[in-house]
Amino acid sequence: MGATRFTLDIPDAVLDSVRLPPDEIEQEFRTELALALYRRGALSLGKSRLLARMSKWEFDELLSKRKIQRHYSDADLEEDIRYGLGNQ
């Protein structure tokens, strides 16, 4: 799978204030961004879980824990079918 590098400048003061081990910060930011974009409807479930680097089941569980309602459109169904057939 290809990827485009995207740089996000985060002020040192913000990173210094994050109460997480340094090796967990990037993943936490990815996860929170994926959740926020999914909640807004800006990303599909499949793309959100890819951004979060989680399996479908892990992301579904996280949505449930965070009480984020799952939205599922015809486009999401088509994407899931393509993914299931190995044609991302």
MDAnalysis code that builds the backbone (N, CA, C; Angstrom):
import MDAnalysis as mda
import numpy as np

u = mda.Universe.empty(264, n_residues=88, atom_resindex=np.repeat(np.arange(88), 3), trajectory=True)
u.add_TopologyAttr("name", ["N", "CA", "C"] * 88)
u.add_TopologyAttr("resid", np.arange(1, 89))
u.add_TopologyAttr("resname", ["MET", "GLY", "ALA", "THR", "ARG", "PHE", "THR", "LEU", "ASP", "ILE", "PRO", "ASP", "ALA", "VAL", "LEU", "ASP", "SER", "VAL", "ARG", "LEU", "PRO", "PRO", "ASP", "GLU", "ILE", "GLU", "GLN", "GLU", "PHE", "ARG", "THR", "GLU", "LEU", "ALA", "LEU", "ALA", "LEU", "TYR", "ARG", "ARG", "GLY", "ALA", "LEU", "SER", "LEU", "GLY", "LYS", "SER", "ARG", "LEU", "LEU", "ALA", "ARG", "MET", "SER", "LYS", "TRP", "GLU", "PHE", "ASP", "GLU", "LEU", "LEU", "SER", "LYS", "ARG", "LYS", "ILE", "GLN", "ARG", "HIS", "TYR", "SER", "ASP", "ALA", "ASP", "LEU", "GLU", "GLU", "ASP", "ILE", "ARG", "TYR", "GLY", "LEU", "GLY", "ASN", "GLN"])
u.atoms.positions = np.array([
    [0.849, -1.163, 0.000],
    [0.000, 0.000, 0.000],
    [0.897, 1.229, 0.000],
    [0.628, 2.175, -0.868],
    [1.403, 3.399, -0.939],
    [1.010, 4.353, 0.175],
    [1.866, 5.328, 0.391],
    [1.592, 6.329, 1.411],
    [2.235, 7.645, 0.997],
    [1.584, 8.725, 1.332],
    [2.123, 10.054, 1.129],
    [2.513, 10.595, 2.488],
    [3.696, 11.132, 2.564],
    [4.155, 11.689, 3.840],
    [3.442, 13.007, 4.080],
    [2.937, 13.167, 5.280],
    [2.228, 14.369, 5.697],
    [2.854, 14.822, 7.004],
    [3.325, 16.042, 7.024],
    [3.980, 16.556, 8.219],
    [3.038, 17.491, 8.950],
    [2.913, 17.277, 10.237],
    [2.083, 18.118, 11.080],
    [2.989, 18.738, 12.132],
    [3.107, 20.047, 12.103],
    [3.954, 20.734, 13.085],
    [3.174, 20.915, 14.378],
    [3.676, 20.303, 15.427],
    [3.041, 20.386, 16.741],
    [4.003, 21.135, 17.650],
    [3.545, 22.210, 18.260],
    [4.436, 22.982, 19.124],
    [5.054, 22.115, 20.226],
    [6.322, 22.383, 20.512],
    [7.021, 21.634, 21.565],
    [6.257, 21.682, 22.880],
    [5.665, 22.823, 23.178],
    [4.928, 22.966, 24.435],
    [3.777, 21.966, 24.523],
    [3.154, 21.690, 23.378],
    [2.053, 20.718, 23.352],
    [2.607, 19.309, 23.564],
    [3.638, 18.952, 22.799],
    [4.214, 17.611, 22.934],
    [4.781, 17.377, 24.333],
    [5.389, 18.413, 24.899],
    [5.945, 18.281, 26.251],
    [4.843, 18.077, 27.292],
    [3.624, 18.511, 26.960],
    [2.505, 18.410, 27.912],
    [1.720, 17.112, 27.787],
    [1.966, 16.366, 26.734],
    [1.239, 15.107, 26.548],
    [1.667, 14.124, 27.622],
    [0.711, 13.603, 28.334],
    [0.994, 12.692, 29.446],
    [0.984, 11.239, 28.991],
    [1.882, 10.954, 28.069],
    [2.045, 9.604, 27.542],
    [3.523, 9.337, 27.363],
    [3.904, 8.064, 27.382],
    [5.303, 7.752, 27.057],
    [5.618, 8.219, 25.639],
    [6.811, 8.750, 25.403],
    [7.166, 9.284, 24.080],
    [6.927, 8.315, 22.928],
    [7.120, 7.020, 23.164],
    [6.945, 6.057, 22.078],
    [5.472, 5.760, 21.771],
    [4.542, 6.319, 22.544],
    [3.111, 6.116, 22.302],
    [2.433, 7.341, 21.689],
    [3.123, 8.469, 21.653],
    [2.494, 9.723, 21.236],
    [2.016, 9.688, 19.795],
    [2.859, 9.261, 18.858],
    [2.445, 9.263, 17.454],
    [1.200, 8.402, 17.241],
    [1.180, 7.216, 17.820],
    [0.026, 6.333, 17.648],
    [-1.226, 6.951, 18.266],
    [-1.071, 7.583, 19.396],
    [-2.225, 8.210, 20.047],
    [-2.787, 9.346, 19.186],
    [-1.903, 10.157, 18.609],
    [-2.358, 11.236, 17.736],
    [-3.049, 10.658, 16.496],
    [-2.496, 9.595, 15.922],
    [-3.108, 8.953, 14.750],
    [-4.506, 8.440, 15.104],
    [-4.613, 7.791, 16.245],
    [-5.888, 7.222, 16.670],
    [-6.925, 8.308, 16.903],
    [-6.542, 9.350, 17.609],
    [-7.485, 10.433, 17.900],
    [-7.921, 11.153, 16.628],
    [-6.994, 11.348, 15.694],
    [-7.336, 11.974, 14.420],
    [-8.293, 11.081, 13.638],
    [-8.024, 9.798, 13.608],
    [-8.898, 8.858, 12.908],
    [-10.298, 8.855, 13.500],
    [-10.398, 8.845, 14.817],
    [-11.703, 8.870, 15.480],
    [-12.461, 10.159, 15.178],
    [-11.758, 11.284, 15.252],
    [-12.406, 12.577, 15.010],
    [-12.911, 12.679, 13.573],
    [-12.095, 12.250, 12.619],
    [-12.504, 12.325, 11.214],
    [-13.647, 11.360, 10.915],
    [-13.632, 10.190, 11.553],
    [-14.732, 9.243, 11.374],
    [-16.019, 9.810, 11.969],
    [-15.926, 10.357, 13.168],
    [-17.105, 10.910, 13.846],
    [-17.749, 12.001, 12.993],
    [-16.927, 12.821, 12.335],
    [-17.429, 13.910, 11.488],
    [-17.940, 13.420, 10.144],
    [-17.646, 12.179, 9.794],
    [-18.050, 11.657, 8.498],
    [-17.071, 12.013, 7.396],
    [-15.895, 12.510, 7.775],
    [-14.886, 12.908, 6.792],
    [-14.113, 11.710, 6.253],
    [-14.075, 10.620, 7.011],
    [-13.416, 9.388, 6.577],
    [-14.346, 8.214, 6.816],
    [-14.268, 7.245, 5.942],
    [-15.037, 6.011, 6.121],
    [-14.427, 5.184, 7.243],
    [-15.131, 4.175, 7.650],
    [-14.629, 3.274, 8.679],
    [-13.314, 2.642, 8.247],
    [-13.263, 2.141, 7.020],
    [-12.062, 1.470, 6.531],
    [-10.858, 2.385, 6.482],
    [-11.052, 3.601, 5.984],
    [-9.937, 4.544, 5.896],
    [-9.529, 5.031, 7.283],
    [-10.482, 5.186, 8.178],
    [-10.163, 5.614, 9.549],
    [-9.308, 4.579, 10.260],
    [-9.663, 3.324, 10.090],
    [-8.884, 2.280, 10.761],
    [-7.488, 2.165, 10.156],
    [-7.354, 2.434, 8.850],
    [-6.021, 2.443, 8.241],
    [-5.183, 3.577, 8.812],
    [-5.782, 4.746, 8.963],
    [-5.068, 5.875, 9.556],
    [-4.634, 5.543, 10.981],
    [-5.505, 4.872, 11.718],
    [-5.201, 4.506, 13.103],
    [-4.273, 3.294, 13.201],
    [-4.000, 2.670, 12.055],
    [-3.177, 1.455, 12.022],
    [-3.740, 0.368, 12.943],
    [-5.035, 0.145, 12.802],
    [-5.731, -0.857, 13.607],
    [-6.461, -1.814, 12.690],
    [-6.705, -3.009, 13.200],
    [-7.550, -3.938, 12.462],
    [-8.991, -3.437, 12.542],
    [-9.818, -3.980, 11.681],
    [-11.232, -3.608, 11.700],
    [-11.836, -3.877, 13.078],
    [-11.474, -4.994, 13.661],
    [-12.038, -5.386, 14.963],
    [-11.550, -4.470, 16.071],
    [-10.269, -4.093, 16.033],
    [-9.737, -3.173, 17.055],
    [-10.424, -1.811, 16.960],
    [-10.604, -1.319, 15.726],
    [-11.231, -0.006, 15.557],
    [-12.702, -0.057, 15.963],
    [-13.391, -1.131, 15.602],
    [-14.791, -1.300, 16.025],
    [-14.899, -1.289, 17.547],
    [-13.998, -1.991, 18.209],
    [-14.008, -2.035, 19.678],
    [-13.772, -0.648, 20.263],
    [-12.845, 0.109, 19.664],
    [-12.568, 1.457, 20.136],
    [-13.784, 2.365, 19.939],
    [-14.449, 2.254, 18.798],
    [-15.674, 3.035, 18.585],
    [-16.701, 2.728, 19.663],
    [-16.831, 1.465, 19.991],
    [-17.776, 1.058, 21.023],
    [-17.389, 1.631, 22.386],
    [-16.106, 1.530, 22.732],
    [-15.630, 2.057, 24.024],
    [-15.865, 3.560, 24.128],
    [-15.686, 4.258, 23.021],
    [-15.842, 5.715, 23.014],
    [-17.284, 6.142, 22.766],
    [-18.169, 5.165, 22.597],
    [-19.588, 5.417, 22.335],
    [-19.789, 6.298, 21.095],
    [-18.998, 5.983, 20.059],
    [-19.125, 6.675, 18.775],
    [-20.001, 5.815, 17.887],
    [-21.123, 6.388, 17.468],
    [-22.058, 5.636, 16.636],
    [-21.426, 5.319, 15.291],
    [-21.586, 4.092, 14.897],
    [-21.031, 3.639, 13.626],
    [-21.996, 4.006, 12.512],
    [-21.495, 4.699, 11.503],
    [-22.321, 4.998, 10.333],
    [-21.821, 4.129, 9.191],
    [-22.763, 3.629, 8.459],
    [-22.423, 2.652, 7.424],
    [-23.256, 2.952, 6.193],
    [-22.608, 3.456, 5.167],
    [-23.305, 3.842, 3.941],
    [-23.135, 2.763, 2.872],
    [-23.799, 2.970, 1.762],
    [-23.625, 2.066, 0.628],
    [-22.171, 2.080, 0.156],
    [-21.546, 3.265, 0.194],
    [-20.137, 3.377, -0.202],
    [-19.239, 2.564, 0.747],
    [-19.576, 2.590, 2.053],
    [-18.816, 1.795, 3.024],
    [-18.955, 0.309, 2.719],
    [-20.173, -0.116, 2.382],
    [-20.399, -1.512, 2.043],
    [-19.575, -1.906, 0.818],
    [-19.587, -1.071, -0.210],
    [-18.800, -1.354, -1.408],
    [-17.315, -1.433, -1.094],
    [-16.837, -0.510, -0.244],
    [-15.425, -0.512, 0.146],
    [-15.084, -1.797, 0.899],
    [-15.957, -2.209, 1.810],
    [-15.726, -3.445, 2.565],
    [-15.698, -4.663, 1.638],
    [-16.581, -4.679, 0.663],
    [-16.616, -5.798, -0.283],
    [-15.314, -5.836, -1.094],
    [-14.881, -4.651, -1.603],
    [-13.617, -4.593, -2.348],
    [-12.459, -5.047, -1.465],
    [-12.436, -4.598, -0.217],
    [-11.367, -4.994, 0.698],
    [-11.392, -6.505, 0.924],
    [-12.596, -7.033, 1.130],
    [-12.742, -8.466, 1.352],
    [-12.292, -9.295, 0.163],
    [-12.439, -8.721, -1.011],
    [-12.003, -9.411, -2.220],
    [-10.536, -9.156, -2.544],
    [-9.892, -8.343, -1.699],
    [-8.458, -8.066, -1.891],
    [-8.160, -6.946, -2.856],
    [-9.148, -6.098, -3.131],
    [-8.964, -4.986, -4.078],
    [-9.132, -3.656, -3.364],
    [-8.213, -3.318, -2.506],
    [-8.318, -2.063, -1.760],
    [-8.283, -0.925, -2.735],
])
